[in-house]
Amino acid sequence: MKKIFVITLIILCLYGIYKVNNKKTIQVSNVSNFKIDDYNVFYLDLSETNITTKNIDKYISKNMDIISITPYINPIYKDKVGNIKYNFMSNLSIKKNINKFENYYKDTIKEYEYIDDIDYSIKDGIKILELEVYAKGIDIVNLIYDNNSIRYKIVFNGEYNYLGI
């Protein structure tokens, strides 16, 4: 009886390890020109998420290269400030690029004397509106699978799409 219990326990443990190591199979449906195994430039719409410069590293995998970042701009002064977009430098780490982006954002906001927004962004991080990344399709699928409020568009596709996962 003891042997049966031990064998059953071992089988259950092995099954648990198998389930943890093998994620669910993801099927992408209703998306044209989306190839899972190809690298491409993707624009990620993060407006419905709470991704900031403080927590971006939790969402972006090491296989993704960030090309540019566009912050959320307060609608009160969006017309005056315009669209702030920061292009990442390929020779710097993500952390250094984020620091440079934060300084760029703060300098731009200071230039227009909207200092209250700077204090808020220092504490909570700058909210990210759009992220341009070079990544493999499967990395984008995994990102959207974990955060289904993220939309994407491919360079040559004009509109944001939701993945049917």
FENGIDA-V850677 format. One line per field, one symbol per residue. psi: psi as a letter, one per 40 degrees, with the letter a starting at -180 (. if undefined). burial: 1 if it has 16 or more other C-alpha atoms within 10 Angstrom, else 0. A space follows every 50 residues. Layout:
psi->???
burial->???
//
This chain:
psi->dddddddddddddddddddddhiihhhhifhifhhdeiiihhhhhedeif hiedededdhieehhhdihhihhhddeddddahhhhhihdeiiddddddd dddddddddddefgdddddddddeihhhdihhihiiddddddddddgeeh iiiidehdiiiihg.
burial->00000000000000000000000000000000010000011111111000 11100100010001111111111000000010010101000001001101 11001100100000000100100011111111111111111101000101 111100000000100
//
